[in-house]
Amino acid sequence: MSDVPESLLRLIMEESAGPRPPAMVAVADAARRRHGNAIVAVLLYGSCLRERSFADRIVDLYLLADDYAKLHHSPIMRALNGLLPPNVYYIEEGLEGGRVAAKYAIVTLDQFERLVSRGTLQPYFWARFAQPTIILWTADDAVRRRVQQALGEAVSTMIHEILPLMPAGWTPAMLWRRAFVETYRTELRAERSHQAGRLYRAFAERYDRATEAVCQKLGAAAPAAARQRASSRWRQRRILGKLLSVLRLLKASFTFEDGATYLVWKIRRHSGVEVELTPWQRRHPILASSVLAWRLYRAGGFR
């Protein structure tokens, strides 16, 4: 992993130690207890963190594991988690006044560090963790430092991979909006293009500080050859990323309770598209996935 600029690392350290809402801590602790001493860190990211609310939402968590062998008894699950990370699970925790639900993904800390680096073509991990993240728990200070370094690496990777596409005179706002749009295009995302602007505005000062920490000269355009190479890489990412998104959805049907219902809820929330599931589709999400995906695509649920 490359060195993260000191000013960026300081920003990540401040941010990752931010407020820890009790409801989110409670559901995170419940998820961690499910997997015992295999878990070494728990991260909070996504819309609940961005909007400081979990009402009518599913909290997004990442659990970083020490080793897949300690995590999964099944060799098949170990292989799936390692070959096509992450594995995704669902949990609910009862609290005073109601319940809080979470979707949590699991990957090992070692693999997480590799997947946020510039050596990884696909932005699945570095696009997510270039955004604000809170470290809810770590097994010790050494793990915390590794996670903070990895979060800084994700920010650095995101910026470096999008820079060659930027025109002369670009601003941090332009850079991050373009970054979010490009990474959305590598997945089966329900979000519309205006969401990229909303993501930037939610933490504009943070994104500006991160850009200044990584870039030596703001607004400079890359040479034409570098722009062509970057454009080619992003085309490859779009093709490969959509295929991997389909495979991850199929894999999630093994681990995510009522995954088809969650998928439809997620798409309705982000796009307004309504799709009614049949009882057969609920019972057989893998067999129904191709038909369901086509119906959602035709209805504009994702692109």
N, C-alpha and C positions, 0 to 999 in steps of 0.2 A: 504494500500500500504506500502511495506517495505521501510526501509531507504535506500537511494541511497548513496554510498560512496561519500564523499565530493569532492575528486579529480575527480570522474566521473561527478558529478553535475557541477563542474567548466568547464569541457570540453564541456558538453552539453550547458551551458550558452554561452560560447564563440562561439560555432558552430551555435547555433540557431539564433544568432544575426548577422550572416554573411551577405555578399552582397545580396542585393535584386534587381535583374535585373528589370528595369522599365517595360519591356513587361510583365513579370510574375506578377508584382504588379498590373498592369492594368487589366489583366484578372481575377486576384484574387479579386480585388475590384468589378468587374462586377458580379462575382459569389456571393459575399457577399450581394450585393445590391438586388439580386433576392429574398433573404430570410429575409431581414429587420433585426430587432433587435433580431431575434432568434439565430443569429450566434455570438459566443463569441471569436472565434480564427480561423485563417486561416494558414495552414501549407503547405510548399512546399517540395516535396521529389521526388525521382525517377530519371529517366535518364536525364531529362532536367537540374536538379540541378547537377547531376554527371558530365555532359559534358558541362555545361554552354552554352547551345544552345537550341533554340526551332524551328530551321529550320527543316521542314518536320517531326515535332514531335507534340505530344499532351502533354501539360503540366499536371503533376500530382499534384493535390491539395487535401487536406482534410479540410473540414469545420467542426468545432466543434460547436455544438449547445447547447443552454441552456436547452431546453426542447422540446420534440417531439410534444407536444400539441401546442406550439407556431409556430412550423415549418410546420406542416401538418394539413390542414383542414379535410382531409379524415381520419376517424378512421382506415381504411384498410392500408393506407400508414404509419400511425403511428405504427401500429402493425408490418408491414413488416420491417420497419426500426429498431424497437426494437428487434424483434425476430431473424432477419437475417441481421445484420448490415454488411456493410453500404449500404445506397441507393446511386446510382451512376448517375450522370447527365453530360451533355455535354454543352459547351458554347463556343462561339467565340466572340472576341472583336476586333474591327477595330482600327488599329494604323497607324501612319504615315509610309508609305512604305509597308503596308500589313495588315494581320490579324493574330492573335494568337489564337490557339484553346486550350481548356483545358478539361480534364476529372476530375470532382471533386466528392468526396465521402463525405457523411454526416453521422455523428454519434454524440451523445451527449458527452459532456466532461466527465460526470460521467461514462458513459459506456466505453468511451475510456480509462479512468484510470483503470477500471476493466479488460479490454481486453488486456492490455499490461503486466499484472501482472502474476506471476507464478501460480496463481489459475486458469488460463485459459489453457485448454488442447491444443486448436488450436493455431498455430503460425501466423495466418493470419495477426493480427495486430502487435504483437511484432516483427515478422520477418521484416516487412516493416520499422518500426520506430526504430529498432536497427541500421538502416542505417542513414547517415547524413540527417538532416532535418532543414529547416530554418523556423522560426516563422515569417510569413509575417505581421501579425496583431493580436492583442488581444484587448479585450474590456477594460482591465485595468491590472495593475501590478499583482494583485492577480491571475487572470487567467493565466498570463504569467508564474508565479511561478509554478502553478499547471501543466501546459503543460510541462515545463522544467523537473519537477519531473517525470512526466509520460514518457517522452522520455528517461530519465535515467533508469527508471524501465524497459523499453523495452530492452535496451542494457543489463542490468543485467539479465533479464529473458532469453534472447537468449544465453548468455554465460553459465549460470547455467544449462540450459536444454540440452546443447550439451556437456558439460564437461564430463559426465560419459561415453560418447562414445569414448573419446580420448585415444590413446595409451600412454604409458610412453614416455617421451621425446617430447611431442607435442610442437609446437610453435604457436604463435598467428595466423600466416598465415594458418597453418594446421587447427586450430580450426574454423576460420571464413569460410574457403572454405568448410569444412564439414558442418557447420551450414547452409550455403546457399544451398548446395546440398540437405540436408535433408528437408529444408523448401520448396524447389522447388517440392520435391516429394509429398508434401501434397496438391498440387494444380494441376490444368490442365494447366501446364506452357509450353509455347513454347520454352523457353530458353534451350540451350544445356548446358552440364556440364561445358564447359570451361568458361561460363559466371560467375561462382562462383569465379574463379580466377581473372577475370576482375573487379568484384565488390570489391574484397579485394584490388587489386593494385591501384584502383582509389583513395582510402583514407587509404593506408596502415599504415601510421603513426598514424592516428586517431584510427584505430582498435587496433593497438598495445597498445596505451595509455589506451584505454578503458579496454582491457584485463588485463593489469597490475593493474588498479584501482579496478577491481572486484575480481581477483584471488589472494589468499594469496601466492600460490606457483605455479609458471609456470612449466609445463611439468610433473606434478604429474598425475599418473593414478588412476582412481577410483577403488574401490574393485569390484570383479567379480559380486557380487550380485547387486550392484548399476548399473553396466553396463547392466545386464540382465533386470532389471526393466526399465531402460531408453530405451533399445531396444524395449521392449514391448510397451511403451508409444508411441514411434515413429511409430510403426506399426499401432497402433490405429489411430494416427494422419493421416496417409496416407489414410486409408480407409474412415474415417469420412470427411477428408478434401476434397477429390475428390467429394464426394456427395454434400458437401456444395458449392463447386465451381460450380457444375451444377445448383444448386438451385439459386445461386447468378446470374448466367448468365440469367436464366429464369426471375428472378425478374428485372434485368436491362432492359429487353425489354419493361417494363412499363415506365421507366424513361430516358433511354438513346436514344436520337434521332438517328435513323438508326443504332441501336446497332449491327446488323449483319455485316454491312459494316465495322464498327470499329473493330470488332473481327477479320475479315479476314485481314484487314490492319495490325493489331497488330501481328498476326501470320506470315504474310509475312515478316514484318520488322525483326522479331527475328529469323525466321527459314528459310526464303526463299521459303516456300511452297506457291504456288498459287492455290487459289480456286475461281472459277467464280460463283457468285450468280445469280440465276434466278430472274426475276421480282416477282414471287410468294413468293420466300424466303425473299425478301426485305419487302414485304407487310405483311407477316405472320411469323415473327421470332420465335414465340413460337412453332407453329405447325411444322416449318421446322427445329427446333433446333436439334432434335435427328438425322435426316438425315445429317445435316451439320456437327455435331460433329463427326459422324462416318466417313464421308469423310475426314475431317481434321486429324482424328486419323490415318486412313489408309495411308494418305499422309505424316505422320510424323510431323504434325503441333504441336502436343503436346503429352505428355505421361501420 
